[in-house]
């Protein structure tokens, strides 16, 4: 197998092994996913439910948005499907049905009691000002055992598209009230904000306190594509607040999860049946040193390619690991493009021409040039390209990352 002409560092690592003093052994993966009218009809499609379960099992905590079952049976049925065959099972914490009209939704949190415990729940009181179509239902989590996660509130939002700007802005009121009444300042705010395309544009950000208030850090790029549709819209977001929460956030791990690429789903109709949204996710640390816990603002794009064991035959996997990570650093965007193209030519089974085209398409359409969130883009900044091949999942993912300055 030929290698890129650029310097290549090969790193072997056991999944979850410690990478230095104080680092977490098992990161906590949390997600938020709009499951698009998740009710009895969707729950009645076994192939769809199987894929939903496969995605949800990636997470230690995941909140499902747009649960629409008047009989409130579907969340429990999904929990049963999620736990089927597992020894490390999930629990369910769910809001009441929320909404201004007869159409109502619920927020459903699925979480592993082996990883976290629910400290308490908190329903934001929106009855007087009526700022939200589906007002946030907050679950307060804390870590278990040797984890050093802060106690934190998980604040979900499914914003009404036409009211996205005022609803996102009003999340600051939710945070302030929650902090005042509970004393908790560390939070993750996540969900379908409808924060892009025709609903939220560049001129809207100055009107949104959640964006202008320095207490809040937006972790999902304004150029991320969080929809399964042909449009490229960053509707779904993750925002962090509180010093401990920012310190507990793994660098550059907030991103959409492209389940169709990762799971090799080529049937467009099946993808449509699952959802028109991708989950968004971030990794949290358990215990970490202060120096290693800084959040570095950055953006990344990636593409996943299904491979066969034969494709990986020239890779050396140690007896104690089930994946390999290759990483190299380029001094600027042009050098990164050249290195990625060279790698693809030398290793077409790992990064095919089609995969390369997708990666370059994402880059050429602004995937790494996020001036809205992270300041002006610096072409001279270092670009890191990582290729992750997992022999168990028969998948190789190429991720291209650039760190950017904060405004």
LODOKE-929512 format. One record per residue (C-alpha): x, y negated, z; residue number from 1. Coordinates in steps of 0.2 Angstrom, whole numbers, m for minus. Example, Ala and Ser with C-alpha at 12.3 -4.5 7.8 and 13.67 -1.06 7.14 Angstrom:
REM LODOKE-929512
X->62 Y->22 Z->39 i->1
X->68 Y->5 Z->36 i->2
This chain:
REM LODOKE-929512
X->0 Y->0 Z->0 i->1
X->7 Y->m17 Z->m5 i->2
X->7 Y->m31 Z->7 i->3
X->5 Y->m50 Z->5 i->4
X->21 Y->m59 Z->2 i->5
X->17 Y->m70 Z->17 i->6
X->24 Y->m65 Z->34 i->7
X->12 Y->m51 Z->41 i->8
X->11 Y->m47 Z->60 i->9
X->3 Y->m30 Z->64 i->10
X->m5 Y->m29 Z->81 i->11
X->m11 Y->m12 Z->89 i->12
X->m23 Y->m14 Z->103 i->13
X->m35 Y->m3 Z->112 i->14
X->m53 Y->m11 Z->113 i->15
X->m55 Y->m20 Z->129 i->16
X->m36 Y->m18 Z->135 i->17
X->m29 Y->m32 Z->145 i->18
X->m19 Y->m45 Z->135 i->19
X->m10 Y->m53 Z->149 i->20
X->m12 Y->m58 Z->167 i->21
X->m30 Y->m62 Z->172 i->22
X->m38 Y->m58 Z->155 i->23
X->m55 Y->m49 Z->155 i->24
X->m55 Y->m31 Z->151 i->25
X->m72 Y->m31 Z->143 i->26
X->m78 Y->m47 Z->136 i->27
X->m97 Y->m51 Z->138 i->28
X->m105 Y->m53 Z->121 i->29
X->m121 Y->m64 Z->121 i->30
X->m133 Y->m67 Z->107 i->31
X->m149 Y->m76 Z->102 i->32
X->m159 Y->m69 Z->87 i->33
X->m175 Y->m76 Z->79 i->34
X->m184 Y->m59 Z->74 i->35
X->m197 Y->m68 Z->63 i->36
X->m214 Y->m64 Z->69 i->37
X->m209 Y->m49 Z->79 i->38
X->m225 Y->m41 Z->83 i->39
X->m234 Y->m24 Z->81 i->40
X->m233 Y->m24 Z->62 i->41
X->m214 Y->m25 Z->63 i->42
X->m213 Y->m13 Z->78 i->43
X->m222 Y->m1 Z->68 i->44
X->m209 Y->1 Z->55 i->45
X->m196 Y->14 Z->61 i->46
X->m182 Y->10 Z->48 i->47
X->m183 Y->m9 Z->53 i->48
X->m184 Y->m5 Z->72 i->49
X->m168 Y->7 Z->70 i->50
X->m158 Y->m8 Z->62 i->51
X->m164 Y->m20 Z->75 i->52
X->m159 Y->m8 Z->89 i->53
X->m142 Y->m6 Z->80 i->54
X->m139 Y->m24 Z->80 i->55
X->m145 Y->m27 Z->98 i->56
X->m134 Y->m14 Z->105 i->57
X->m119 Y->m25 Z->101 i->58
X->m124 Y->m37 Z->115 i->59
X->m123 Y->m37 Z->134 i->60
X->m136 Y->m51 Z->134 i->61
X->m147 Y->m55 Z->119 i->62
X->m163 Y->m66 Z->119 i->63
X->m176 Y->m62 Z->106 i->64
X->m186 Y->m77 Z->99 i->65
X->m203 Y->m77 Z->90 i->66
X->m210 Y->m63 Z->99 i->67
X->m229 Y->m63 Z->94 i->68
X->m239 Y->m49 Z->102 i->69
X->m255 Y->m55 Z->110 i->70
X->m256 Y->m38 Z->120 i->71
X->m238 Y->m41 Z->126 i->72
X->m234 Y->m22 Z->122 i->73
X->m220 Y->m25 Z->109 i->74
X->m206 Y->m31 Z->121 i->75
X->m208 Y->m15 Z->131 i->76
X->m208 Y->m4 Z->116 i->77
X->m193 Y->m12 Z->109 i->78
X->m184 Y->m9 Z->126 i->79
X->m189 Y->9 Z->125 i->80
X->m181 Y->10 Z->108 i->81
X->m166 Y->1 Z->113 i->82
X->m163 Y->12 Z->128 i->83
X->m167 Y->29 Z->119 i->84
X->m152 Y->40 Z->120 i->85
X->m141 Y->28 Z->131 i->86
X->m134 Y->30 Z->148 i->87
X->m129 Y->12 Z->149 i->88
X->m147 Y->5 Z->147 i->89
X->m154 Y->m12 Z->146 i->90
X->m167 Y->m22 Z->157 i->91
X->m180 Y->m34 Z->150 i->92
X->m184 Y->m51 Z->157 i->93
X->m198 Y->m60 Z->147 i->94
X->m207 Y->m77 Z->148 i->95
X->m226 Y->m79 Z->148 i->96
X->m234 Y->m83 Z->131 i->97
X->m230 Y->m101 Z->126 i->98
X->m237 Y->m113 Z->113 i->99
X->m249 Y->m127 Z->111 i->100
X->m262 Y->m117 Z->101 i->101
X->m269 Y->m100 Z->100 i->102
X->m253 Y->m96 Z->91 i->103
X->m240 Y->m92 Z->105 i->104
X->m223 Y->m84 Z->107 i->105
X->m212 Y->m77 Z->120 i->106
X->m194 Y->m77 Z->124 i->107
X->m188 Y->m59 Z->128 i->108
X->m171 Y->m57 Z->136 i->109
X->m163 Y->m39 Z->135 i->110
X->m148 Y->m37 Z->146 i->111
X->m136 Y->m24 Z->153 i->112
X->m137 Y->m22 Z->173 i->113
X->m120 Y->m14 Z->172 i->114
X->m113 Y->m30 Z->166 i->115
X->m124 Y->m44 Z->174 i->116
X->m138 Y->m46 Z->186 i->117
X->m152 Y->m59 Z->184 i->118
X->m151 Y->m71 Z->199 i->119
X->m168 Y->m79 Z->195 i->120
X->m179 Y->m86 Z->181 i->121
X->m185 Y->m104 Z->178 i->122
X->m199 Y->m110 Z->167 i->123
X->m197 Y->m128 Z->161 i->124
X->m212 Y->m138 Z->165 i->125
X->m218 Y->m147 Z->149 i->126
X->m236 Y->m149 Z->153 i->127
X->m236 Y->m168 Z->155 i->128
X->m225 Y->m174 Z->141 i->129
X->m227 Y->m159 Z->130 i->130
X->m210 Y->m161 Z->121 i->131
X->m209 Y->m143 Z->115 i->132
X->m220 Y->m131 Z->105 i->133
X->m212 Y->m117 Z->115 i->134
X->m204 Y->m124 Z->130 i->135
X->m188 Y->m116 Z->136 i->136
X->m189 Y->m101 Z->149 i->137
X->m172 Y->m100 Z->158 i->138
X->m164 Y->m85 Z->165 i->139
X->m150 Y->m87 Z->177 i->140
X->m137 Y->m73 Z->176 i->141
X->m121 Y->m69 Z->186 i->142
X->m107 Y->m57 Z->183 i->143
X->m105 Y->m40 Z->192 i->144
X->m91 Y->m31 Z->200 i->145
X->m74 Y->m38 Z->196 i->146
X->m80 Y->m50 Z->183 i->147
X->m77 Y->m69 Z->186 i->148
X->m91 Y->m76 Z->176 i->149
X->m99 Y->m91 Z->183 i->150
X->m117 Y->m91 Z->188 i->151
X->m125 Y->m98 Z->172 i->152
X->m142 Y->m102 Z->165 i->153
X->m146 Y->m96 Z->148 i->154
X->m158 Y->m109 Z->140 i->155
X->m166 Y->m103 Z->123 i->156
X->m176 Y->m113 Z->111 i->157
X->m186 Y->m110 Z->96 i->158
X->m189 Y->m128 Z->89 i->159
X->m204 Y->m133 Z->78 i->160
X->m196 Y->m137 Z->62 i->161
X->m205 Y->m153 Z->59 i->162
X->m200 Y->m159 Z->77 i->163
X->m182 Y->m152 Z->77 i->164
X->m174 Y->m168 Z->81 i->165
X->m184 Y->m173 Z->96 i->166
X->m185 Y->m156 Z->103 i->167
X->m166 Y->m154 Z->102 i->168
X->m164 Y->m171 Z->110 i->169
X->m176 Y->m166 Z->124 i->170
X->m165 Y->m151 Z->128 i->171
X->m154 Y->m164 Z->138 i->172
X->m170 Y->m167 Z->149 i->173
X->m171 Y->m148 Z->151 i->174
X->m153 Y->m147 Z->157 i->175
X->m154 Y->m162 Z->168 i->176
X->m170 Y->m156 Z->177 i->177
X->m163 Y->m138 Z->178 i->178
X->m147 Y->m145 Z->186 i->179
X->m155 Y->m156 Z->198 i->180
X->m167 Y->m143 Z->204 i->181
X->m155 Y->m128 Z->205 i->182
X->m138 Y->m136 Z->207 i->183
X->m132 Y->m126 Z->192 i->184
X->m122 Y->m135 Z->179 i->185
X->m115 Y->m121 Z->168 i->186
X->m127 Y->m116 Z->154 i->187
X->m128 Y->m108 Z->137 i->188
X->m141 Y->m116 Z->126 i->189
X->m145 Y->m105 Z->111 i->190
X->m158 Y->m101 Z->98 i->191
X->m166 Y->m106 Z->82 i->192
X->m165 Y->m125 Z->83 i->193
X->m169 Y->m127 Z->65 i->194
X->m154 Y->m139 Z->65 i->195
X->m150 Y->m141 Z->47 i->196
X->m156 Y->m143 Z->29 i->197
X->m172 Y->m153 Z->28 i->198
X->m175 Y->m153 Z->46 i->199
X->m159 Y->m160 Z->54 i->200
X->m147 Y->m170 Z->43 i->201
X->m131 Y->m180 Z->46 i->202
X->m140 Y->m196 Z->50 i->203
X->m150 Y->m187 Z->63 i->204
X->m136 Y->m183 Z->74 i->205
X->m134 Y->m200 Z->82 i->206
X->m152 Y->m199 Z->88 i->207
X->m149 Y->m182 Z->97 i->208
X->m142 Y->m183 Z->115 i->209
X->m137 Y->m165 Z->115 i->210
X->m125 Y->m170 Z->101 i->211
X->m119 Y->m187 Z->107 i->212
X->m118 Y->m183 Z->126 i->213
X->m100 Y->m177 Z->129 i->214
X->m106 Y->m164 Z->142 i->215
X->m112 Y->m153 Z->128 i->216
X->m101 Y->m143 Z->116 i->217
X->m108 Y->m136 Z->100 i->218
X->m100 Y->m119 Z->96 i->219
X->m108 Y->m115 Z->80 i->220
X->m102 Y->m125 Z->65 i->221
X->m113 Y->m136 Z->55 i->222
X->m108 Y->m127 Z->40 i->223
X->m113 Y->m109 Z->46 i->224
X->m126 Y->m100 Z->37 i->225
X->m138 Y->m92 Z->49 i->226
X->m151 Y->m87 Z->37 i->227
X->m153 Y->m71 Z->27 i->228
X->m161 Y->m81 Z->13 i->229
X->m153 Y->m89 Z->m2 i->230
X->m152 Y->m105 Z->7 i->231
X->m136 Y->m110 Z->17 i->232
X->m143 Y->m117 Z->33 i->233
X->m136 Y->m118 Z->51 i->234
X->m153 Y->m117 Z->59 i->235
X->m147 Y->m106 Z->74 i->236
X->m135 Y->m114 Z->86 i->237
X->m125 Y->m111 Z->103 i->238
X->m121 Y->m125 Z->114 i->239
X->m111 Y->m124 Z->130 i->240
X->m111 Y->m136 Z->146 i->241
X->m102 Y->m135 Z->162 i->242
X->m83 Y->m134 Z->165 i->243
X->m84 Y->m116 Z->171 i->244
X->m94 Y->m111 Z->156 i->245
X->m82 Y->m119 Z->144 i->246
X->m68 Y->m110 Z->152 i->247
X->m77 Y->m94 Z->151 i->248
X->m80 Y->m95 Z->132 i->249
X->m68 Y->m86 Z->121 i->250
X->m59 Y->m96 Z->108 i->251
X->m67 Y->m96 Z->91 i->252
X->m80 Y->m82 Z->94 i->253
X->m96 Y->m91 Z->92 i->254
X->m103 Y->m86 Z->75 i->255
X->m117 Y->m79 Z->65 i->256
X->m117 Y->m60 Z->65 i->257
X->m120 Y->m55 Z->47 i->258
X->m128 Y->m38 Z->50 i->259
X->m132 Y->m34 Z->32 i->260
X->m114 Y->m35 Z->28 i->261
X->m108 Y->m26 Z->43 i->262
X->m121 Y->m12 Z->43 i->263
X->m120 Y->m10 Z->24 i->264
X->m138 Y->m14 Z->21 i->265
X->m140 Y->m17 Z->2 i->266
X->m159 Y->m16 Z->2 i->267
X->m164 Y->m34 Z->1 i->268
X->m182 Y->m29 Z->6 i->269
X->m176 Y->m21 Z->21 i->270
X->m166 Y->m36 Z->26 i->271
X->m182 Y->m47 Z->24 i->272
X->m192 Y->m35 Z->34 i->273
X->m179 Y->m36 Z->48 i->274
X->m178 Y->m55 Z->49 i->275
X->m174 Y->m71 Z->39 i->276
X->m162 Y->m76 Z->53 i->277
X->m145 Y->m69 Z->58 i->278
X->m141 Y->m68 Z->76 i->279
X->m128 Y->m80 Z->83 i->280
X->m116 Y->m74 Z->96 i->281
X->m102 Y->m79 Z->107 i->282
X->m90 Y->m70 Z->119 i->283
X->m88 Y->m74 Z->137 i->284
X->m73 Y->m70 Z->148 i->285
X->m74 Y->m62 Z->165 i->286
X->m58 Y->m67 Z->173 i->287
X->m45 Y->m78 Z->165 i->288
X->m30 Y->m89 Z->168 i->289
X->m34 Y->m108 Z->167 i->290
X->m21 Y->m110 Z->153 i->291
X->m29 Y->m97 Z->143 i->292
X->m47 Y->m102 Z->145 i->293
X->m47 Y->m118 Z->136 i->294
X->m59 Y->m119 Z->122 i->295
X->m51 Y->m124 Z->105 i->296
X->m63 Y->m131 Z->93 i->297
X->m62 Y->m123 Z->77 i->298
X->m72 Y->m115 Z->62 i->299
X->m70 Y->m99 Z->53 i->300
X->m78 Y->m89 Z->39 i->301
X->m77 Y->m71 Z->36 i->302
X->m83 Y->m56 Z->25 i->303
X->m85 Y->m38 Z->29 i->304
X->m81 Y->m24 Z->17 i->305
X->m87 Y->m6 Z->19 i->306
X->m72 Y->6 Z->17 i->307
X->m69 Y->25 Z->17 i->308
X->m56 Y->34 Z->27 i->309
X->m46 Y->36 Z->12 i->310
X->m45 Y->17 Z->10 i->311
X->m37 Y->17 Z->27 i->312
X->m25 Y->31 Z->24 i->313
X->m10 Y->20 Z->23 i->314
X->m14 Y->11 Z->39 i->315
X->m6 Y->18 Z->55 i->316
X->m18 Y->20 Z->70 i->317
X->m10 Y->24 Z->86 i->318
X->m18 Y->39 Z->96 i->319
X->m25 Y->27 Z->109 i->320
X->m34 Y->15 Z->97 i->321
X->m48 Y->15 Z->85 i->322
X->m44 Y->m1 Z->76 i->323
X->m30 Y->m11 Z->68 i->324
X->m28 Y->m30 Z->67 i->325
X->m17 Y->m39 Z->55 i->326
X->m15 Y->m58 Z->56 i->327
X->m4 Y->m71 Z->47 i->328
X->m3 Y->m90 Z->48 i->329
X->m3 Y->m102 Z->33 i->330
X->2 Y->m120 Z->35 i->331
X->m12 Y->m127 Z->25 i->332
X->m28 Y->m122 Z->15 i->333
X->m19 Y->m120 Z->m2 i->334
X->m7 Y->m108 Z->6 i->335
X->m21 Y->m98 Z->15 i->336
X->m30 Y->m96 Z->m2 i->337
X->m14 Y->m90 Z->m10 i->338
X->m11 Y->m78 Z->4 i->339
X->m28 Y->m71 Z->4 i->340
X->m29 Y->m69 Z->m15 i->341
X->m12 Y->m60 Z->m14 i->342
X->m18 Y->m49 Z->m1 i->343
X->m34 Y->m45 Z->m11 i->344
X->m24 Y->m40 Z->m26 i->345
X->m12 Y->m29 Z->m16 i->346
X->m26 Y->m21 Z->m6 i->347
X->m42 Y->m21 Z->m16 i->348
X->m50 Y->m7 Z->m6 i->349
X->m48 Y->m18 Z->10 i->350
X->m53 Y->m35 Z->2 i->351
X->m62 Y->m32 Z->m15 i->352
X->m63 Y->m44 Z->m28 i->353
X->m81 Y->m46 Z->m24 i->354
X->m77 Y->m49 Z->m6 i->355
X->m64 Y->m62 Z->m10 i->356
X->m76 Y->m71 Z->m21 i->357
X->m89 Y->m72 Z->m6 i->358
X->m75 Y->m78 Z->5 i->359
X->m69 Y->m92 Z->m7 i->360
X->m87 Y->m97 Z->m10 i->361
X->m90 Y->m100 Z->8 i->362
X->m74 Y->m110 Z->9 i->363
X->m77 Y->m120 Z->m6 i->364
X->m95 Y->m124 Z->0 i->365
X->m88 Y->m132 Z->16 i->366
X->m86 Y->m117 Z->28 i->367
X->m71 Y->m124 Z->36 i->368
X->m73 Y->m143 Z->33 i->369
X->m84 Y->m147 Z->48 i->370
X->m82 Y->m166 Z->50 i->371
X->m99 Y->m168 Z->58 i->372
X->m94 Y->m157 Z->73 i->373
X->m75 Y->m157 Z->75 i->374
X->m69 Y->m173 Z->67 i->375
X->m60 Y->m176 Z->50 i->376
X->m53 Y->m160 Z->42 i->377
X->m34 Y->m159 Z->43 i->378
X->m28 Y->m149 Z->27 i->379
X->m10 Y->m149 Z->36 i->380
X->m17 Y->m139 Z->51 i->381
X->m13 Y->m121 Z->53 i->382
X->m24 Y->m108 Z->45 i->383
X->m25 Y->m91 Z->53 i->384
X->m31 Y->m76 Z->42 i->385
X->m35 Y->m60 Z->52 i->386
X->m40 Y->m43 Z->44 i->387
X->m48 Y->m31 Z->56 i->388
X->m51 Y->m13 Z->51 i->389
X->m61 Y->m1 Z->62 i->390
X->m59 Y->17 Z->57 i->391
X->m74 Y->22 Z->67 i->392
X->m86 Y->10 Z->58 i->393
X->m77 Y->12 Z->41 i->394
X->m77 Y->m7 Z->40 i->395
X->m64 Y->m20 Z->37 i->396
X->m67 Y->m39 Z->41 i->397
X->m57 Y->m53 Z->34 i->398
X->m59 Y->m69 Z->44 i->399
X->m51 Y->m86 Z->40 i->400
X->m50 Y->m98 Z->54 i->401
X->m44 Y->m116 Z->56 i->402
X->m43 Y->m126 Z->72 i->403
X->m49 Y->m144 Z->71 i->404
X->m48 Y->m159 Z->82 i->405
X->m63 Y->m165 Z->93 i->406
X->m71 Y->m182 Z->89 i->407
